[in-house]
Amino acid sequence: MIILFHPRSTKPKNRRLPLSVLYLGAVLEGREEYQIVDGNADPDPWSTIEALMERGGKNPVELLGVSVMPGPQLRSAIAVCRRFREKYPRVPIVWGGYFASLYAEATLNARYVDFVVKGQGEDSLLELLEALRGSRDFSRIRGLAFKDRFGLHVHTAERPLKSPNDFPWPPYHRLDPAKYIANTFLGSRTAVHQASIGCPFRCNFCGVVPVYDREKMESPARTAAILEHLQSQYGVNAVQFYDNNFFLREEHARELAGRIAPLKLRWWCEARVDIVLGYSDDTLRKIRAAGCVMIFFGVESGSDAALRNMKKQLTSEQTLALARRIREFDIVPEYSMIFGNPADAERDVAENIAFVRRVKKVNPDVEIVVQTYVPTPQKSGAYGDVEVEFPATPDEWITDRWYPYLIRTDPELPWLPAHVKRRIRDFETVMNSRWPTTQDMRLPGWGRALLKSLSGWRYALGAYDFPGELRVAQKLVRLRQPRLESL
């Protein structure tokens, strides 16, 4: 039997379908006995794993597969895998997912990890099982890293990316859907789906590119069929798509919109500014008619120089043009921006603040997501000549020194002085008060009006420093509301 473990990554109220282990389960379905243990839904995953191990019988556990993202999920994975290795030292532990793929060397340095699956893991898992039962020659398995009998790290050839069409549907019946269908701003029964894998662009600050440097898309017919299944079986009325680029070819987007429009779902997705800007008015109308209410765009910067250094292949004028144009189609753009370019953090923050104001002037409905630049390991020096010596083990990554890098929350960044960091935080507070997000279901109408009123003068005058009254008001209006879900 195979155990697929999805460590806890969020609070129960925020959990979504664990797609990573569902996709692995899809290739095991009907050919292997397996169990999914989801730490987001199981209050005591270790006890569940232990019970599966002790059950024994004619089909004992052969492998523990763990899907690991940076942040809280890494902490959960380490805790469980340490205990598992101590009690069941002969059962192989395999890590996959974003963390293991990016930090393969560090992952293998952990005594509780035997194999790392890098990138797409479905075929690698099947071939690894075959090798464990037979020749034990792991060198021929693409997309794998492991320790040889001398303890040396071996990295095999890269595994070519395959389309979602090449694999079976996720086995949703293996989970209790009631635990994963959420009430969000999109709809009262929101599910998640990923209709493609990878990214064909080469932005050099991004951690996706080293793992998936191309993109394979699911056919519109299959996407529509899966959504129809989720709707008919589980009453889904909204979807959040997890694709890095939900839109690429315009004909694909038009066909997809036509196929899912009859389902009358409301949905959110991610896309590139230049791709959507190049679509015809008719295509954008069809996308909106199909239920698209918000699109997340990785804008990253309002500085063309910074964008060139990032190899973003985008200009600030394109971003402004999209903000202006998409308003006509009643689709809300969500712009993610990275503040604190190491080349000149103070100037970068000033330029980005000015750019946000330009964006808001042409389209007040644009939602701004503020992030601070944090390098990824393969891309240290991505721009600003950043050089960082990253941790050598997963255990070191969860120390107080490094954990903030993983969650991108207030890490110690040598190029970001305290007063610049405070400037980013203060601006974000004022902006979010002046333009409250539509995604916050805990914020009542009177609360929105209050925050807009209190912050109006600050935003108008550019007086962002020390907005203590706004932080107090933000807490008060939310504390007075019942807790609901948001994306």
Secondary structure, 3 states (H helix, E strand, C coil): CEEEEECCCCCHHHCCCCHHHHHHHHHHCCCCCEEEEECCCCCCHHHHHHHHHHHCCCCCCCEEEEECCCCHHHHHHHHHHHHHHHHCCCCCEEEECHHHHHCHHHHHCCCCCCEEECCCCHHHHHHHHHHHHCCCCCCCCCCEEEECCCCCEEECCCCCCCCHHHCCCCCHHHCCHHHCCECCCCCCCEEEECCEEECCCCCCCCCCCCCCCCEEECCHHHHHHHHHHHHHHHCCCEEEECCCCCCCCHHHHHHHHHHHHHHCCEEEEEECHHHHHCCCHHHHHHHHHCCEEEEEEEEECCCHHHHHHHCCCCCHHHHHHHHHHHHHHCCEEEEEEEECCCCCHHHHHHHHHHHHHHHHHHCCCCEEEEEECCCCHHHCCCCCCCCCCCCCCHHHHCCCCCHHHHHCCCCCCCCCCHHHHHHHHHHHHHHHHHCCCCCCCCCCHHHHHHHHHHHHHHHHHCCCCCCHHHHHHHHHHHHCCCCCCCC
